[in-house]
Amino acid sequence: MTYCVGMMLDKGLVLMSDTRTNSGVDNISVFRKSFTWSVPGERIITIMTAGNLATTQSVISQLEERNKAPSERRPSILEEPTMFQVATHVGNLLRSVIEGRQSGPVQGEGARFTATMIVAGQIRDMEPRLFMIYPEGNFIEANFDTPFFQIGETKYGRPILLRGYDKGMDFEQAVKLLMVSFDSTVAANLSVGLPFDLTVIARDHFEPLHQRRIRADDPYFNAISSSWSEALRAAFYQLPDYRFD
């Protein structure tokens, strides 16, 4: 399983993904699930993936090939005129890969090959946009009524986002909120784990404003994790006591 979050802010976009892939408690691996392409001054696109690893790697590999030689392997997401067309492109490719696997030697087990993706980015002279793409290739777009998307193991970290999100928050506050959401998910589910990949995309800045990998020994994440646990315990004991009478 995995956990990825893409969040819209007035200032731009913040995205974070874990890297754990497992097919059993004794078979755990680390694979990158966040991928960014940029054309300085013109566009930036980030894709995060969840689901069957072979499916998502096939989609990303085909996108990489088309981006490296767009004249030979059109179309490329680096040439699409809008982010809507980028999302359409990725959705069509995802559906094609899944259908190809379903029609292969192992039939009747299509659910094994499903995947979901978050596509985020901005093209010059247009607004930053955020999409969630389903295995069928269709997608929905975020707005400020639905300002963030989660894929993978979503339920444990969602309450944190619902209570803490504010579209006007700074990037630093948004990263802190995501750290708490990911910490809550890791604490509750062994299929999500460090390291995490973080990408911050500022409005009208067509290169990553900030990118880093957050590892298990990261001092900031560990401080957030311990401080959040202590704050929850303190808040719990400050609540009114239940009385049997």
Backbone torsions as a table, in degrees:
resi	resn	phi	psi	omega
1	MET	NA	-178.7	180.0
2	THR	-158.4	177.8	173.7
3	TYR	-147.0	123.7	178.2
4	CYS	-134.8	143.3	177.5
5	VAL	-134.1	133.4	170.2
6	GLY	-119.5	130.4	-171.7
7	MET	-129.9	132.7	175.4
8	MET	-92.2	135.7	172.9
9	LEU	-130.5	165.4	172.6
10	ASP	-57.3	-33.9	-175.0
11	LYS	-83.1	-15.8	-177.7
12	GLY	151.7	-136.4	-173.6
13	LEU	-134.0	142.1	174.8
14	VAL	-127.8	131.1	-175.4
15	LEU	-134.7	139.9	177.9
16	MET	-144.3	141.8	177.9
17	SER	-138.8	152.1	171.1
18	ASP	-87.2	-175.1	-176.9
19	THR	-133.0	9.7	-175.1
20	ARG	-84.6	133.2	172.6
21	THR	-129.8	127.6	-178.1
22	ASN	-141.8	146.1	174.2
23	SER	-125.0	42.4	-177.2
24	GLY	138.4	159.2	-175.4
25	VAL	-66.9	-17.8	-178.8
26	ASP	-108.3	14.0	-179.2
27	ASN	-138.7	80.7	-176.1
28	ILE	-116.8	130.8	-179.3
29	SER	-131.6	165.1	177.5
30	VAL	-112.1	123.5	176.5
31	PHE	-136.5	138.4	177.5
32	ARG	-68.8	138.3	-179.4
33	LYS	-124.5	6.0	179.4
34	SER	-124.4	129.7	-172.8
35	PHE	-136.2	132.1	-176.4
36	THR	-126.9	136.2	173.6
37	TRP	-127.2	141.0	179.1
38	SER	-142.7	148.9	169.3
39	VAL	-118.9	103.1	-172.7
40	PRO	-50.9	129.7	179.6
41	GLY	81.3	-3.2	-174.3
42	GLU	-129.3	-43.6	-179.6
43	ARG	-165.9	158.4	171.7
44	ILE	-143.4	137.4	-177.6
45	ILE	-137.3	131.1	173.9
46	THR	-123.7	136.4	176.8
47	ILE	-123.7	132.2	173.2
48	MET	-117.5	146.4	-170.7
49	THR	-127.8	148.0	173.3
50	ALA	-144.9	144.3	178.7
51	GLY	123.0	-155.9	-177.5
52	ASN	-59.4	123.9	-173.4
53	LEU	-64.9	-40.5	179.8
54	ALA	-62.2	-38.1	179.1
55	THR	-66.4	-49.6	-176.8
56	THR	-67.1	-37.2	177.6
57	GLN	-65.8	-35.4	177.7
58	SER	-64.4	-43.7	179.0
59	VAL	-62.6	-48.7	-178.1
60	ILE	-63.8	-40.4	179.9
61	SER	-63.0	-40.8	178.7
62	GLN	-67.8	-38.8	175.4
63	LEU	-62.1	-42.4	179.3
64	GLU	-60.8	-44.8	-179.6
65	GLU	-62.1	-43.3	-179.7
66	ARG	-68.3	-33.9	179.3
67	ASN	-70.8	-32.3	-179.0
68	LYS	-75.9	-30.7	-179.0
69	ALA	-139.0	66.4	-174.1
70	PRO	-62.9	-31.0	-179.4
71	SER	-68.4	-24.9	-179.0
72	GLU	-98.0	-26.6	-175.2
73	ARG	-128.3	52.1	178.8
74	ARG	-65.9	155.4	-4.7
75	PRO	-85.8	164.9	177.6
76	SER	-123.2	143.9	177.9
77	ILE	-67.1	-16.1	177.1
78	LEU	-81.1	-1.0	177.9
79	GLU	-119.4	-8.0	179.9
80	GLU	-64.1	141.3	-172.7
81	PRO	-75.4	-23.5	-178.6
82	THR	-139.8	162.7	175.7
83	MET	-66.8	-28.9	174.8
84	PHE	-61.1	-42.4	178.4
85	GLN	-69.1	-32.8	174.3
86	VAL	-61.7	-46.7	179.5
87	ALA	-63.4	-39.6	177.1
88	THR	-62.3	-44.0	178.7
89	HIS	-58.8	-49.5	-178.5
90	VAL	-66.3	-40.4	178.6
91	GLY	-62.2	-43.3	178.6
92	ASN	-63.9	-40.1	179.9
93	LEU	-67.6	-42.5	178.4
94	LEU	-61.2	-45.7	179.1
95	ARG	-61.8	-40.8	-179.7
96	SER	-63.6	-42.7	179.8
97	VAL	-64.6	-44.8	-179.3
98	ILE	-64.5	-44.1	179.2
99	GLU	-63.6	-36.3	178.3
100	GLY	-64.9	-37.9	178.8
101	ARG	-73.5	-35.4	179.6
102	GLN	-66.8	-30.2	-178.7
103	SER	-91.0	3.5	-179.0
104	GLY	-81.3	-162.5	-176.1
105	PRO	-59.1	-35.2	-179.7
106	VAL	-96.2	93.8	-177.6
107	GLN	-100.5	160.5	178.4
108	GLY	77.9	5.1	179.2
109	GLU	-126.8	40.2	-174.8
110	GLY	-60.8	-28.1	-178.7
111	ALA	-60.5	-26.2	179.6
112	ARG	-64.9	-22.8	-172.2
113	PHE	-103.6	8.2	-175.1
114	THR	-74.0	157.6	178.1
115	ALA	-156.2	156.3	176.7
116	THR	-130.8	147.9	-176.4
117	MET	-136.5	150.8	169.0
118	ILE	-110.3	129.0	177.7
119	VAL	-117.4	126.3	-177.4
120	ALA	-137.2	151.8	175.2
121	GLY	159.9	-172.4	-179.7
122	GLN	-149.5	142.2	173.4
123	ILE	-113.3	143.0	-174.5
124	ARG	-50.7	138.1	179.4
125	ASP	71.2	12.5	177.1
126	MET	-129.8	169.1	-179.5
127	GLU	-79.4	150.8	168.2
128	PRO	-61.1	142.9	-177.5
129	ARG	-138.4	154.8	-174.7
130	LEU	-139.3	128.8	-176.1
131	PHE	-130.5	149.6	168.4
132	MET	-116.3	125.6	-174.4
133	ILE	-108.6	129.7	-177.9
134	TYR	-92.2	164.3	-178.7
135	PRO	-58.1	-27.5	179.8
136	GLU	-74.6	-7.7	179.4
137	GLY	97.2	-14.3	176.9
138	ASN	-80.5	168.6	-174.8
139	PHE	-154.5	164.4	172.9
140	ILE	-125.4	157.1	-178.6
141	GLU	-112.8	140.5	177.2
142	ALA	-72.4	151.6	170.1
143	ASN	-144.1	-174.9	-175.3
144	PHE	-82.7	3.2	163.9
145	ASP	-88.8	-32.6	174.4
146	THR	-125.7	81.0	-165.4
147	PRO	-88.7	-3.2	177.5
148	PHE	-145.4	154.6	176.8
149	PHE	-121.9	145.7	173.6
150	GLN	-125.4	143.7	171.5
151	ILE	-134.0	155.2	-178.2
152	GLY	91.3	-133.8	-177.1
153	GLU	-86.8	86.2	-164.8
154	THR	-91.7	-24.0	-162.8
155	LYS	-71.8	-31.3	-173.9
156	TYR	-75.2	-34.0	-177.6
157	GLY	-93.2	-7.6	-175.1
158	ARG	-67.9	-43.1	-178.9
159	PRO	-57.8	-34.1	178.6
160	ILE	-63.2	-45.0	-178.7
161	LEU	-66.2	-41.6	-179.0
162	LEU	-62.7	-37.9	-177.3
163	ARG	-83.0	-28.7	-171.3
164	GLY	-102.8	-15.6	-172.9
165	TYR	-70.0	140.9	171.1
166	ASP	-147.3	125.4	-174.4
167	LYS	-62.4	-22.3	-179.3
168	GLY	-90.5	3.1	-176.9
169	MET	-67.8	154.3	176.2
170	ASP	-70.9	162.7	176.5
171	PHE	-58.6	-40.6	-178.1
172	GLU	-62.8	-39.2	177.1
173	GLN	-67.1	-39.3	179.1
174	ALA	-64.1	-41.4	177.8
175	VAL	-63.1	-42.0	177.6
176	LYS	-60.4	-42.2	178.6
177	LEU	-62.3	-42.3	177.9
178	LEU	-65.7	-37.7	177.6
179	MET	-58.9	-43.0	179.6
180	VAL	-66.8	-42.4	178.8
181	SER	-61.3	-43.0	179.3
182	PHE	-70.0	-38.6	177.7
183	ASP	-61.5	-41.6	178.3
184	SER	-63.9	-36.7	180.0
185	THR	-70.7	-44.0	179.3
186	VAL	-61.8	-39.4	-178.3
187	ALA	-65.7	-26.7	-174.0
188	ALA	-103.0	-12.5	-172.4
189	ASN	-145.3	121.6	-178.2
190	LEU	-72.5	-14.1	-177.6
191	SER	-83.8	0.7	175.9
192	VAL	-120.8	134.0	-177.7
193	GLY	-161.7	166.1	175.6
194	LEU	-69.8	159.4	0.4
195	PRO	-75.8	161.5	175.0
196	PHE	-109.0	149.2	174.9
197	ASP	-111.2	126.0	-176.3
198	LEU	-115.4	134.3	175.4
199	THR	-134.6	129.8	176.2
200	VAL	-117.4	126.9	-178.8
201	ILE	-117.5	112.0	178.9
202	ALA	-83.1	144.7	177.6
203	ARG	-55.1	132.6	177.3
204	ASP	61.1	25.9	176.6
205	HIS	-125.5	103.2	-163.9
206	PHE	-92.7	33.4	168.3
207	GLU	-141.5	155.5	179.3
208	PRO	-57.2	128.3	175.3
209	LEU	-70.1	-34.4	-177.1
210	HIS	-156.3	131.1	175.4
211	GLN	-141.5	136.1	175.2
212	ARG	-162.4	158.5	173.5
213	ARG	-102.6	126.3	-177.7
214	ILE	-98.7	111.7	-174.9
215	ARG	-98.5	173.7	-174.9
216	ALA	-62.9	-25.4	-179.2
217	ASP	-96.4	13.7	-178.1
218	ASP	-66.1	121.5	-174.7
219	PRO	-65.7	-36.4	-179.3
220	TYR	-67.6	-47.0	-179.9
221	PHE	-61.7	-41.8	179.7
222	ASN	-65.4	-35.4	176.4
223	ALA	-67.0	-41.4	177.6
224	ILE	-61.9	-45.4	-177.1
225	SER	-61.2	-48.7	-178.0
226	SER	-70.1	-39.9	-179.3
227	SER	-66.8	-37.8	179.1
228	TRP	-66.1	-42.1	178.2
229	SER	-61.7	-44.5	179.8
230	GLU	-65.2	-40.0	-179.9
231	ALA	-65.4	-39.0	177.9
232	LEU	-64.2	-44.1	178.9
233	ARG	-62.7	-42.5	179.8
234	ALA	-64.1	-42.6	179.2
235	ALA	-64.5	-38.2	179.7
236	PHE	-60.9	-46.3	-176.8
237	TYR	-73.9	-12.9	176.3
238	GLN	-87.8	-10.7	178.5
239	LEU	-70.3	152.7	178.1
240	PRO	-59.9	140.0	179.2
241	ASP	-75.6	146.8	172.9
242	TYR	-76.8	139.9	-179.2
243	ARG	-118.8	129.0	179.0
244	PHE	-68.0	-22.3	-179.1
245	ASP	-91.8	NA	NA
